[in-house]
Amino acid sequence: MDPYTPRTRPGGRKKNLGLSAKEYTKITGTIASVRRNRQLSDDIYEDPDVRVHSSRENRSKSHEPSFIAETSFVRAPLNSRVGASASIPKMKGKGKEDVLDNLPVDIQEALILEDLLYVLMGIEGTYISHHPEYSPEDDDPLKGILFVLSSPLDSSLRDLTERIVPLGTYYTAISSFVESRSHLDFGLVNHALCAAIRDMLKDYQTLLSQLEHAFNTSPQFSLQKLWFYVHPTVHTLSLIYQLIIELATTDDDDASSSSSSSESDPEQAARDEALGLGGAKLKAVLSDMKKSTSDAPINVKGGEVLTVIYERMQTMSGDPTAVKVYSTLLTAAGVPYVEMLRVWTTTGRLEDPYEELCVKESKFISKGILEVDYTDEYWERRYTLRDGSTLSSKRQHTGVPPPRTVGGRLPGGACIPPLLEGWKHKFLLAGKYLNVIRECGIEVQADQKDITKESLSMEDEKLYKFIEDAYTHANRTLLRLLLQDQQLIPRLRSLKRYFFLASSSFLTHLLDLAHLELKKPAKGVSIVKLQSLLDLALTGEDAAFREDVRVSIASSGLYEWLLKVISVSGVIGGEEGEGVPDEEAKKDRDREKDDKKPMLAIDALTLDYNVKFPLSLVISRKTILRYQLLFRFLLHLKHVEQSLASMWIEQKTSPWRRSVPNHPEFEQWRLRVALLRARMLAFVQQILAFTTFEVLEPNWRALEAKLAKVTTVDQLLRDHVDFLDTCLKECMLTSAKLLRAYSRMIVTCSTFALYTSSFTKSANQALAAVESGDGDQAMNKRWEFLKKFESNFNHWFKFHLDCVQYYASSENVSLLPLVVRLSSIKAMS
């Protein structure tokens, strides 16, 4: 056994005494203190130099309690002081006053100097003790130990002593803060802050060791010199003390508010009791549910710590010492934060194990969602800011923690440091772009310049330049991937070709091949057969990416679905306060119930387009839905135009061309049928020409011009969606009144085309009656049937034209060319 390690008392003796280890230590310490005090009282009347010397010898000899309480003196060298001070009985009244009152000033100064050296280390002295109300078990260690002078001193000594004593409180509080905040739960920023504070405490401890050496070796060392040396340190430690108090108070206030909010309300308890909800088991179940649903308070960590330091530095900007201390702490504490930011903006990896960074990842949202997602969740919600802010005006509230009760700051990583508030969207997007590249299996090559090799700090201008460069590099890299490697522009051109019918010869071929299949009900049509016919129609076409085009059958009609969406939720972008009137909606519902017919395949036919990641970010399900709406709109126009053209071909046969001078009424009827068919065909062709030449083509040219100058991926996404939304609006698919009038018009035209054979049959019957000479008895029925179509067409045409004129003059100026086109049809009536 080491000869310098004191032996411990055998455990059997403690058992024989029947005392616990704590009680035994207390008794033995008391005995030792009584011996020391008796020796001190005996030497009171001796020479002063001898008294001071004997006092120091007694201190060196009073180590017995620590030998009993601690098995190794080497592990706790200051335990002798702690054990002795803890076991010394507090002297009250004249007993303690006599110790210093009867001593000269220089002896008082020597005794107080020795006590102060212990107090500055946070250890209780003989004449400077803990506050009477201090309790290690009840008091918060982060507020420090309060020391007070327990004996009267000369006034000159007392003033200096009371200035120096707060250092002990600051030191104990800061040491407790460093010890508690070094736990893993408080994150890397707190760890870096504690490391910086620990370095400052090392300088403080070095100063104390130098002061102790001067006290032991220099006869000229006085209280004035001690104050001269520690005076700058008092201000420095007081600044750190105020900082840790604010950090600790923010944490405690949030925890207390959460606990107080969870406390039961007496009135609510009485009401629960009256309702029979007061059972113990039921209360336990309800309390468990509340605990599971309520979020635990978030520690002060990450960006919130940096925000607190920065705000204190700004508040005390007039104090050079405060600015220097807080700037040093901000720089040191921001190192892990800046490092996480650097990794995120240069590689796209989010390395934030303690949720300190303002960027949040939703891992349950994967790139596979893009194939079935109509809300762009991958791009919008995979990586977000913890404070819920977005580039658009809307703000996300899901997943955003509530602000602190004191100060109103967002807790933890949701609090963005003020130095980075204006840059948050840029470094979010920089990491987003690089993450997309990593998801493609491409290794991200960081644009490493000399800036990455240098150390970046929170207050350094180089950090902002670094974020800007990383954002530019990420944008350039992802744009090059999309536009060159993934051939985005040719993809969009193929979408225009197939969905906007830029080269509609394949559609005419498809309608001719599948005319029998398209007359079937939508539920009974064979998608496999339609897909094979589409592939056959595209075989002769020199079309790129035709293997990605697929046939699909919609579950509802185009106009009915759009009217429901606009009138209920306005998702497609209907004007505010606009919708189908209640009476009209009721009439439509009653009419649908009365004559509910199965939807034909031609009304439900649409195309789909397969794209892979990362093109699915730009050509997502949301954008494909817009393409499908425009395609179905154009398809109906093409189909009605083809049907009316077939009717025109039918009316070139002999029953329509043969002259019947004996039956002028029949000839007038034939002219009226041909005129109505011509007006309908003109209406459909004018709508189709306006849609293609006035809407789709100019907007597509504008989109191509924007894509040629695009600099950011978000701008690319925004331009693409804006292009589709503009096309939908100018095609009258976002206004309930225009859509309702147009749907009635197009249904009237398509229904009229369905009666082609019926009109031909009536014409043959009229000719047969003229030849037989019996007279045409069914002429009145023919006129009545035709006038129903004419009145219906005229009514809805006038209503549609009025709506177009109103919206062209008030909201949608792009409809003015359509007003001119439709006015020519009106003149024909």
C-alpha positions in Angstrom: 0.0 0.0 0.0 1.2 3.5 -0.8 2.7 5.0 2.4 1.2 8.4 1.5 -2.3 7.0 1.4 -3.9 7.1 4.8 -5.5 3.9 6.0 -9.2 3.7 6.5 -10.9 2.7 9.7 -12.1 -0.9 9.6 -15.7 -1.3 8.8 -16.4 -3.6 11.7 -16.0 -0.7 14.2 -18.8 1.3 12.5 -21.1 -1.7 12.7 -20.4 -2.1 16.4 -21.2 1.6 17.0 -24.4 1.3 15.1 -23.8 4.6 13.3 -24.0 5.3 9.6 -20.9 6.5 7.7 -22.3 10.0 7.5 -23.0 10.2 11.2 -19.6 8.7 12.1 -17.8 11.2 10.0 -19.7 14.1 11.5 -18.9 13.0 15.1 -15.2 12.5 14.4 -15.0 15.8 12.6 -16.6 17.5 15.6 -14.1 16.0 17.9 -11.2 17.2 15.8 -12.7 20.7 15.5 -13.1 20.9 19.3 -9.4 20.0 19.7 -8.4 22.7 17.2 -10.5 25.4 18.8 -9.2 24.6 22.2 -5.7 24.9 20.9 -6.6 28.2 19.3 -8.1 29.6 22.5 -5.0 28.6 24.5 -2.8 30.6 22.1 -4.9 33.7 22.2 -2.6 35.6 24.6 0.7 34.5 23.1 2.8 36.5 20.7 0.9 37.6 17.5 3.5 36.1 15.1 3.3 32.8 17.1 -0.5 32.9 16.9 -0.6 33.2 13.1 2.0 30.5 12.8 0.2 28.2 15.1 -3.1 28.9 13.3 -1.5 27.8 10.0 -0.1 24.7 11.7 -3.5 23.8 13.1 -4.9 24.1 9.7 -2.3 21.7 8.3 -2.9 19.3 11.2 -6.7 19.2 10.9 -6.9 16.6 8.1 -8.2 13.7 10.1 -11.9 14.0 9.1 -10.9 13.9 5.4 -8.8 10.8 5.9 -11.9 9.1 7.4 -14.3 10.3 4.7 -12.0 9.7 1.7 -9.9 6.7 1.0 -7.4 8.6 -1.1 -6.1 12.0 -0.2 -4.5 12.2 -3.7 -7.9 11.9 -5.4 -9.4 14.9 -3.4 -6.5 17.1 -2.1 -9.0 19.8 -1.0 -11.1 17.4 1.0 -9.3 18.3 4.1 -10.6 21.8 3.8 -14.2 20.7 3.0 -14.3 18.2 5.8 -12.9 20.6 8.4 -15.2 23.4 7.4 -18.2 21.2 7.3 -17.5 19.8 10.8 -16.6 23.1 12.5 -19.6 24.2 14.6 -20.7 27.7 13.8 -19.7 30.1 16.5 -22.2 32.8 17.3 -22.2 36.0 19.3 -19.1 37.1 21.1 -17.3 33.8 20.7 -16.5 34.6 17.1 -16.3 38.3 17.4 -13.4 37.9 19.9 -11.4 36.1 17.3 -10.9 39.1 15.0 -11.9 42.0 17.2 -9.0 41.5 19.5 -6.5 41.2 16.7 -4.4 43.9 15.0 -5.4 45.0 11.5 -2.4 43.3 9.9 -3.3 40.0 11.5 -6.9 40.4 10.4 -5.7 41.0 6.9 -3.5 37.9 6.9 -6.4 35.7 8.2 -8.8 37.2 5.6 -6.3 36.8 2.8 -6.0 33.1 3.5 -9.8 32.7 3.7 -10.3 34.6 0.5 -8.0 32.3 -1.4 -10.2 29.4 -0.4 -13.4 31.3 -1.2 -12.2 32.2 -4.6 -12.1 28.5 -5.3 -15.6 28.1 -4.0 -14.6 26.6 -0.6 -16.0 27.9 2.6 -13.5 29.6 4.9 -13.3 30.1 8.6 -14.3 33.8 8.7 -16.1 33.9 5.3 -18.8 31.3 5.3 -21.9 30.3 3.4 -25.0 32.4 3.7 -27.2 31.2 6.7 -30.0 30.3 4.3 -27.9 28.4 1.9 -28.7 24.7 1.5 -26.8 22.5 -0.9 -29.9 20.2 -1.3 -32.5 22.9 -2.0 -30.6 25.8 -3.8 -30.0 25.8 -7.5 -26.2 25.1 -8.1 -26.4 27.2 -11.3 -27.0 30.3 -9.2 -23.8 29.7 -7.2 -22.9 29.7 -3.5 -23.5 33.0 -1.7 -20.6 33.8 0.7 -20.9 36.3 3.6 -18.5 37.6 6.2 -19.3 35.9 9.5 -17.0 38.0 11.6 -16.6 41.8 12.0 -13.6 43.3 10.2 -11.9 46.6 10.1 -13.9 48.9 7.8 -11.0 49.3 5.3 -10.7 45.5 5.0 -14.4 44.8 4.9 -15.0 47.0 1.9 -12.3 45.3 -0.2 -13.4 41.9 1.0 -17.0 42.4 0.0 -15.8 43.4 -3.4 -13.8 40.2 -3.9 -16.2 37.7 -2.3 -18.7 37.6 -5.2 -15.9 35.9 -7.3 -16.6 32.7 -5.2 -20.3 32.9 -6.2 -19.4 33.4 -9.9 -16.9 30.6 -9.9 -19.2 28.0 -8.2 -22.1 28.9 -10.5 -19.9 28.8 -13.7 -18.4 25.5 -12.6 -21.8 24.0 -12.0 -23.0 25.3 -15.4 -20.0 23.7 -17.2 -20.6 20.4 -15.5 -24.3 20.2 -16.1 -24.3 21.5 -19.7 -21.6 19.1 -20.8 -24.2 16.4 -20.9 -25.1 14.9 -24.3 -28.6 16.2 -24.2 -27.5 19.8 -24.5 -25.9 19.4 -27.9 -22.6 20.4 -29.5 -23.1 24.2 -29.2 -23.4 23.9 -25.5 -20.4 21.6 -25.3 -18.3 24.2 -27.3 -19.6 27.0 -25.1 -18.6 25.0 -22.0 -15.2 24.3 -23.4 -14.6 28.0 -24.0 -15.8 28.9 -20.5 -13.5 26.1 -19.2 -10.5 27.7 -20.9 -11.4 31.0 -19.3 -11.6 29.3 -15.9 -8.1 27.8 -16.5 -6.8 31.3 -16.8 -8.6 32.2 -13.6 -7.2 29.1 -11.8 -3.7 30.0 -13.0 -4.2 33.5 -11.5 -5.3 31.9 -8.2 -2.2 29.7 -8.1 0.0 32.8 -8.7 -1.8 34.7 -5.9 -1.4 31.8 -3.5 2.3 31.6 -4.3 2.6 35.4 -3.6 0.7 35.0 -0.4 3.0 32.2 0.9 6.3 33.8 -0.2 5.9 37.6 -0.3 5.7 39.6 3.0 4.5 42.6 1.0 1.4 40.7 -0.4 -1.7 42.6 0.9 -5.4 42.8 0.3 -4.9 45.8 -1.9 -2.6 43.8 -4.2 -5.1 41.0 -4.2 -7.9 43.4 -5.3 -5.6 44.9 -7.9 -4.9 41.5 -9.5 -8.5 40.1 -9.4 -10.3 43.4 -10.3 -10.5 42.7 -14.1 -11.5 39.1 -13.4 -14.4 40.1 -11.3 -16.0 41.9 -14.2 -15.2 39.1 -16.7 -16.7 36.4 -14.5 -19.7 38.5 -13.7 -20.4 38.8 -17.5 -20.2 35.0 -17.8 -22.3 34.6 -14.7 -25.1 36.8 -16.1 -25.0 34.8 -19.4 -25.4 31.4 -17.6 -28.1 32.8 -15.4 -30.1 33.9 -18.5 -29.6 30.5 -20.1 -30.6 28.7 -17.0 -33.6 30.9 -16.4 -34.9 30.4 -19.9 -34.7 26.7 -19.4 -36.4 26.7 -16.0 -39.2 29.1 -17.1 -40.1 26.8 -20.0 -40.1 23.7 -17.8 -42.2 25.4 -15.1 -44.7 26.7 -17.6 -45.1 23.2 -19.1 -45.5 21.7 -15.6 -47.9 24.3 -14.5 -50.0 23.9 -17.7 -50.2 20.2 -16.9 -51.4 20.8 -13.4 -55.1 19.9 -12.8 -57.7 22.7 -12.5 -59.9 22.3 -9.4 -63.0 23.5 -11.3 -62.3 21.0 -14.1 -61.8 18.3 -11.5 -65.1 19.1 -9.9 -66.9 18.9 -13.3 -65.2 15.6 -14.1 -66.3 14.3 -10.8 -69.9 15.3 -11.5 -69.8 13.6 -14.8 -68.5 10.4 -13.3 -65.0 10.9 -14.7 -63.3 11.0 -11.3 -62.2 7.4 -10.9 -58.6 6.7 -10.1 -58.0 4.4 -13.0 -59.7 6.7 -15.4 -57.6 9.6 -14.1 -54.4 7.6 -14.5 -55.3 6.7 -18.1 -56.2 10.4 -18.9 -53.0 11.6 -17.3 -50.9 9.1 -19.3 -52.6 10.3 -22.5 -51.8 13.9 -21.6 -48.2 13.0 -20.9 -47.8 11.2 -24.2 -49.4 13.9 -26.2 -47.7 16.9 -24.6 -44.2 17.6 -25.8 -41.4 17.7 -23.3 -39.7 21.1 -22.9 -36.8 21.7 -25.3 -33.5 22.5 -23.7 -31.7 25.7 -24.5 -29.4 24.5 -27.2 -28.2 25.1 -30.8 -29.3 28.3 -32.4 -31.0 29.6 -29.3 -27.7 29.6 -27.3 -26.0 31.6 -30.1 -29.0 34.0 -30.2 -28.8 34.6 -26.4 -25.1 35.3 -26.6 -25.5 37.6 -29.6 -28.4 39.6 -28.0 -26.3 40.1 -24.8 -23.4 41.3 -26.9 -25.6 43.8 -28.7 -27.2 44.9 -25.5 -23.8 45.6 -23.8 -22.1 46.9 -27.0 -20.9 50.0 -25.0 -18.7 47.8 -22.8 -15.5 46.8 -24.5 -14.9 44.0 -22.1 -18.4 42.6 -22.5 -18.0 42.7 -26.3 -14.7 40.9 -26.2 -15.9 38.2 -23.8 -19.2 37.5 -25.6 -17.6 37.7 -29.0 -15.0 35.1 -27.9 -17.8 32.9 -26.5 -20.0 33.4 -29.7 -17.1 32.4 -31.9 -16.2 29.3 -29.9 -19.8 28.2 -29.5 -20.6 28.8 -33.1 -17.9 26.5 -34.4 -20.0 23.2 -34.4 -23.0 25.2 -35.7 -20.9 26.6 -38.6 -19.4 23.1 -39.2 -22.9 21.5 -39.5 -23.8 24.4 -41.9 -20.7 23.8 -43.9 -21.3 20.1 -44.3 -25.0 20.7 -45.2 -24.3 23.4 -47.9 -21.3 21.6 -49.5 -22.4 17.9 -49.4 -26.1 17.9 -48.8 -25.8 15.7 -45.7 -27.6 16.8 -42.6 -25.4 15.8 -39.6 -27.4 17.2 -36.7 -27.7 14.5 -34.0 -29.1 16.9 -31.3 -31.5 18.9 -33.5 -29.5 22.2 -33.2 -29.5 23.3 -36.8 -32.4 25.3 -38.2 -32.8 22.8 -41.0 -35.1 19.8 -40.3 -35.3 16.5 -42.1 -38.5 14.4 -42.4 -37.1 11.0 -43.0 -40.4 9.3 -43.6 -40.8 11.3 -46.9 -38.8 9.6 -49.6 -38.4 10.1 -53.3 -40.8 7.2 -54.0 -43.6 9.5 -52.9 -43.2 11.6 -56.0 -44.7 8.9 -58.2 -48.1 9.0 -56.3 -47.9 12.4 -54.6 -50.1 15.3 -55.8 -48.8 17.8 -53.3 -45.1 17.8 -53.9 -44.3 16.7 -50.4 -40.8 15.5 -51.2 -39.6 18.9 -52.3 -41.7 21.0 -50.0 -41.4 19.0 -46.7 -38.5 16.6 -46.9 -36.1 19.4 -45.8 -37.7 22.5 -44.1 -36.7 25.2 -41.7 -37.6 24.5 -38.1 -39.2 27.9 -37.7 -41.8 27.0 -40.4 -40.9 29.9 -42.8 -41.0 29.3 -46.5 -40.0 31.2 -49.6 -43.7 31.8 -50.4 -46.0 34.0 -48.2 -47.6 31.0 -46.5 -46.0 29.7 -43.3 -46.0 26.1 -42.2 -47.2 25.6 -38.6 -47.0 21.8 -38.4 -43.9 20.6 -36.4 -43.0 24.2 -35.2 -42.5 24.2 -31.4 -44.3 26.9 -29.4 -42.2 29.9 -28.4 -40.7 30.5 -25.0 -42.9 32.1 -22.4 -40.2 34.5 -21.5 -38.7 36.5 -24.5 -40.9 34.9 -27.1 -38.0 33.1 -28.8 -38.5 29.8 -30.5 -36.7 27.0 -28.6 -33.6 25.0 -29.5 -32.7 24.7 -33.2 -35.9 26.5 -34.3 -34.4 29.7 -33.1 -32.2 31.0 -36.0 -29.3 33.2 -35.0 -29.9 36.8 -36.0 -26.6 36.8 -38.0 -28.0 34.1 -40.3 -31.7 35.1 -40.4 -31.3 36.7 -43.8 -29.5 33.7 -45.2 -31.7 30.9 -44.0 -33.4 30.2 -47.3 -30.2 30.2 -49.3 -28.4 27.6 -47.2 -31.6 25.5 -47.0 -31.9 25.4 -50.8 -28.1 24.8 -51.2 -28.3 21.6 -49.2 -31.6 20.7 -50.8 -30.1 20.8 -54.3 -27.1 18.8 -53.4 -29.2 16.2 -51.6 -31.2 15.7 -54.8 -27.9 15.0 -56.6 -26.9 12.5 -53.9 -30.3 10.8 -54.2 -29.5 10.2 -57.8 -26.4 8.2 -56.8 -24.0 10.9 -58.0 -21.1 11.8 -55.7 -21.3 15.5 -54.8 -18.0 17.2 -55.6 -17.8 20.2 -53.3 -16.6 23.4 -54.9 -13.7 23.5 -52.5 -11.8 26.8 -52.6 -9.4 28.3 -50.1 -12.4 29.5 -48.1 -13.3 26.0 -47.0 -9.8 25.5 -45.6 -10.0 28.6 -43.5 -11.8 28.7 -40.2 -15.3 30.2 -40.5 -16.9 31.9 -37.6 -20.3 33.4 -36.9 -19.2 37.0 -37.1 -16.9 36.6 -40.1 -17.9 38.1 -43.4 -16.3 35.1 -45.1 -19.2 33.0 -43.8 -21.7 34.9 -45.8 -19.6 34.7 -48.9 -19.2 31.0 -48.3 -23.0 30.5 -48.1 -23.5 32.5 -51.3 -20.8 30.5 -53.1 -22.2 27.2 -51.9 -25.7 28.3 -53.0 -24.5 29.3 -56.4 -22.5 26.1 -56.8 -25.4 23.9 -55.8 -27.8 25.7 -58.2 -25.4 25.4 -61.0 -24.7 21.7 -60.4 -28.4 20.7 -60.1 -29.4 22.8 -63.1 -26.7 21.2 -65.2 -27.9 17.8 -64.1 -31.6 18.6 -65.0 -31.0 20.5 -68.2 -28.1 18.6 -69.7 -27.8 15.1 -68.2 -31.6 14.5 -67.7 -32.7 16.4 -70.9 -35.4 18.5 -69.2 -36.1 20.8 -72.2 -36.7 17.9 -74.7 -38.9 16.3 -72.0 -41.0 19.4 -71.8 -41.2 19.6 -75.5 -42.5 16.0 -75.7 -45.1 16.9 -73.1 -46.2 19.8 -75.3 -46.3 17.5 -78.3 -48.5 14.8 -76.6 -50.6 16.8 -74.1 -51.0 20.1 -76.0 -51.4 18.3 -79.4 -48.6 20.3 -81.0 -48.5 17.6 -83.6 -52.0 16.1 -83.4 -51.8 13.7 -86.3 -51.2 10.9 -83.8 -54.5 11.8 -82.0 -56.5 11.8 -85.2 -55.0 8.4 -86.0 -55.8 7.2 -82.5 -59.4 8.4 -82.7 -59.9 6.6 -86.0 -58.4 3.4 -84.7 -60.2 3.3 -81.4 -63.6 4.8 -82.4 -65.4 1.6 -81.6 -63.6 1.2 -78.2 -64.2 4.8 -77.3 -68.0 4.5 -77.7 -68.1 2.0 -74.8 -68.8 3.0 -71.2 -65.6 4.1 -69.4 -65.9 1.3 -66.9 -65.9 -1.4 -69.6 -63.1 -0.2 -71.8 -59.9 -2.1 -72.2 -56.9 0.0 -71.2 -54.5 -2.6 -72.6 -56.2 -2.4 -76.0 -56.2 1.4 -76.0 -52.5 1.4 -75.0 -51.6 -0.9 -77.9 -53.6 1.4 -80.3 -51.7 4.4 -78.9 -48.4 2.7 -79.5 -49.6 1.8 -83.0 -50.6 5.4 -83.7 -47.2 6.7 -82.4 -45.2 4.1 -84.5 -45.0 6.3 -87.6 -44.3 9.4 -85.5 -40.8 10.7 -85.1 -41.5 11.4 -81.4 -39.1 11.3 -78.5 -39.9 9.5 -75.2 -43.0 7.9 -76.7 -42.4 4.9 -74.5 -43.2 7.0 -71.5 -46.7 8.0 -72.7 -49.5 5.9 -71.2 -53.2 5.7 -71.7 -55.4 6.3 -68.6 -59.1 6.5 -67.9 -60.3 9.1 -65.5 -62.9 8.3 -62.8 -65.1 11.4 -63.4 -65.9 13.9 -66.2 -63.6 16.9 -66.7 -66.2 19.7 -66.2 -68.0 18.0 -63.3 -64.7 17.5 -61.5 -63.5 21.0 -62.1 -66.8 22.5 -61.0 -66.7 20.5 -57.8 -63.1 21.5 -57.1 -63.7 25.2 -57.8 -67.0 25.5 -55.9 -65.8 23.5 -52.8 -62.1 24.3 -52.3 -60.9 26.6 -55.1 -57.8 24.4 -55.5 -57.5 25.2 -59.2 -57.5 28.9 -58.5 -61.1 30.1 -58.7 -61.7 33.8 -57.9 -62.5 34.7 -54.4 -66.1 34.5 -53.5 -66.9 32.8 -56.9 -68.6 29.5 -57.3 -71.7 27.8 -58.5 -74.8 29.5 -56.9 -76.8 27.4 -54.5 -79.9 27.3 -56.7 -77.9 26.4 -59.8 -75.9 23.7 -57.9 -79.2 22.2 -56.7 -80.6 22.2 -60.2 -77.4 20.5 -61.5 -77.6 17.9 -58.8 -81.3 17.2 -59.4 -80.6 17.0 -63.2 -77.7 14.5 -62.6 -79.9 12.3 -60.5 -82.7 12.4 -63.1 -80.6 11.5 -66.1 -77.5 9.8 -64.8 -75.8 8.1 -67.7 -72.6 6.1 -67.7 -69.7 8.1 -68.8 -68.3 7.2 -72.2 -64.7 6.2 -72.7 -64.1 9.2 -75.0 -65.1 11.6 -72.1 -62.7 9.8 -69.6 -59.8 9.2 -71.9 -56.5 10.9 -70.9 -52.8 10.4 -71.1 -50.2 9.8 -68.4 -46.5 10.3 -68.4 -43.8 8.4 -66.6 -40.7 10.3 -65.3 -37.9 9.2 -63.0 -36.2 11.0 -60.2 -34.9 13.8 -60.3 -37.0 14.9 -63.3 -40.0 14.1 -61.1 -39.2 17.2 -59.1 -40.0 19.4 -62.1 -42.6 17.1 -63.8 -44.3 16.0 -60.6 -47.8 14.5 -60.2 -49.1 18.0 -59.6 -47.9 19.3 -62.9 -48.9 16.2 -64.8 -52.4 16.7 -63.4 -52.5 20.2 -65.0 -51.2 18.7 -68.3 -54.0 16.1 -68.2 -56.7 18.8 -67.6 -55.5 20.8 -70.6 -55.3 17.6 -72.7 -58.8 16.5 -71.9 -60.0 20.0 -72.7 -58.3 19.9 -76.1 -59.4 16.3 -76.7 -63.1 17.2 -76.2 -62.7 20.1 -78.7 -61.0 17.8 -81.2 -63.6 15.1 -80.8 -66.6 17.5 -81.2 -64.8 19.1 -84.2 -64.3 15.7 -85.8 -68.0 14.7 -85.1 -69.3 18.0 -86.6 -67.0 17.5 -89.6 -68.4 14.0 -90.1 -71.8 15.5 -89.9 -70.8 17.9 -92.7 -69.6 15.0 -94.8 -72.9 13.2 -94.1 -74.9 16.3 -95.3 -73.1 16.3 -98.6 -75.1 13.2 -99.7 -78.1 13.4 -102.0 -80.9 13.8 -99.4 -79.3 17.1 -98.4 -78.2 18.3 -101.9 -81.3 17.2 -103.9 -83.5 20.1 -104.9 -87.2 19.9 -103.8 -89.0 22.9 -105.3 -92.4 21.4 -104.3 -91.5 21.4 -100.6 -90.0 24.9 -99.7 -90.5 24.3 -96.0 -88.3 21.2 -96.1 -85.6 23.1 -98.0 -85.8 25.8 -95.3 -85.4 23.2 -92.6 -82.3 21.7 -94.3 -80.7 25.1 -94.5 -81.4 25.8 -90.8 -79.8 22.4 -89.8 -76.8 23.2 -91.9 -76.6 26.7 -90.5 -76.7 25.4 -86.9 -74.1 22.8 -87.7 -71.9 25.5 -89.2 -72.3 27.8 -86.2 -71.4 25.0 -83.8 -68.4 24.0 -85.9 -67.3 27.6 -86.0 -67.6 28.0 -82.3 -65.6 24.8 -81.6 -62.9 25.9 -84.1 -62.7 29.4 -82.7 -62.2 28.0 -79.2 -59.6 25.6 -80.4 -57.8 28.2 -82.4 -57.8 30.6 -79.5 -56.5 27.9 -77.1 -53.7 26.8 -79.3 -52.6 30.1 -81.0 -53.5 32.7 -78.4 -52.8 30.8 -75.2 -50.6 27.7 -75.3 -48.1 28.7 -78.0 -47.3 32.2 -76.7 -47.0 31.0 -73.1 -44.8 28.1 -74.3 -42.5 30.6 -76.0 -42.4 32.7 -72.9 -41.5 29.6 -70.8 -38.7 28.6 -73.2 -37.3 32.2 -72.9 -37.4 32.0 -69.1 -35.7 28.5 -69.1 -32.9 29.8 -71.2 -32.1 32.4 -68.6 -33.0 30.5 -65.4 -30.4 30.6 -62.6 -32.0 28.8 -59.7 -33.9 25.5 -59.5 -36.7 27.1 -57.5 -37.1 29.6 -60.2 -37.3 26.8 -62.7 -40.0 25.0 -60.7 -41.9 28.2 -60.2 -41.8 29.2 -63.9 -43.1 25.8 -64.9 -46.0 25.8 -62.5 -46.8 29.4 -63.4 -46.9 28.5 -67.1 -49.4 25.7 -66.5 -51.6 27.9 -64.1 -51.6 30.7 -66.7 -52.7 28.3 -69.4 -55.5 26.9 -67.2 -56.7 30.3 -66.4 -56.7 31.7 -70.0 -58.4 28.5 -71.2 -61.3 29.4 -68.9 -60.8 26.3 -66.7 -60.5 28.2 -63.4 -63.8 30.3 -63.4 -67.0 28.5 -62.3 -69.3 30.7 -64.5 -67.2 30.4 -67.6 -66.7 26.7 -67.1 -70.4 26.1 -66.5 -71.4 28.0 -69.7 -68.7 26.4 -71.8 -69.6 22.9 -70.6 -73.2 23.4 -71.6 -72.1 24.7 -75.0 -69.8 21.8 -75.7 -72.4 19.2 -74.5 -75.0 20.8 -76.8 -72.6 20.6 -79.8 -71.6 17.0 -79.1 -75.3 15.9 -78.6 -76.3 17.6 -81.9 -73.5 15.7 -83.7 -74.9 12.5 -82.3 -78.2 13.0 -84.1 -76.5 13.1 -87.6 -78.1 9.8 -88.7 -81.5 10.9 -87.2 -81.5 14.1 -89.3 -80.5 12.2 -92.4 -83.3 9.7 -91.7 -85.8 12.6 -91.4 -84.6 14.1 -94.7 -85.2 10.7 -96.5 -88.6 10.5 -95.0 -89.5 14.0 -96.2 -88.3 13.2 -99.7 -90.3 10.0 -99.8 -93.4 11.9 -98.7 -92.9 14.4 -101.4 -92.5 11.7 -104.1 -95.6 9.8 -102.9 -97.7 13.0 -103.0 -99.3 12.2 -99.6 -97.9 15.3 -97.9 -95.3 15.6 -95.2 -97.2 15.1 -91.9 -94.0 15.0 -89.7 -92.6 18.4 -90.6 -93.9 20.1 -87.5 -92.0 17.5 -85.3 -88.8 18.1 -87.3 -89.1 21.9 -86.7 -89.9 21.4 -83.0 -86.9 19.1 -82.6 -84.5 21.5 -84.4 -85.7 24.6 -82.5 -84.9 22.9 -79.2 -81.3 22.7 -80.3 -81.3 26.2 -81.7 -82.8 27.8 -78.5 -80.4 25.8 -76.3 -77.4 26.8 -78.3 -78.4 30.4 -78.6 -79.1 30.7 -74.9 -75.8 29.3 -73.7 -73.9 31.0 -76.5 -75.2 34.4 -75.4 -74.6 33.5 -71.7 -71.0 32.3 -72.5 -70.3 35.4 -74.6 -71.5 37.7 -71.9 -69.3 36.0 -69.3 -66.3 36.1 -71.6 -66.8 39.8 -72.2 -67.2 40.5 -68.5 -64.1 38.7 -67.5 -62.1 40.1 -70.4 -63.0 43.6 -69.2 -62.4 43.1 -65.5 -60.1 40.2 -64.6 -58.6 38.3 -67.6 -57.5 40.6 -70.4 -56.2 37.7 -72.4 -59.8 36.7 -73.2 -60.2 39.8 -75.4 -59.2 38.0 -78.7 -61.8 35.3 -77.9 -64.5 38.0 -77.6 -63.6 39.1 -81.2 -63.6 35.6 -82.4 -67.0 34.7 -80.9 -68.6 38.0 -82.1 -68.1 36.8 -85.7 -70.2 33.7 -84.9 -72.9 35.9 -83.4 -73.2 37.9 -86.6 -74.0 34.8 -88.5 -77.3 34.2 -86.5 
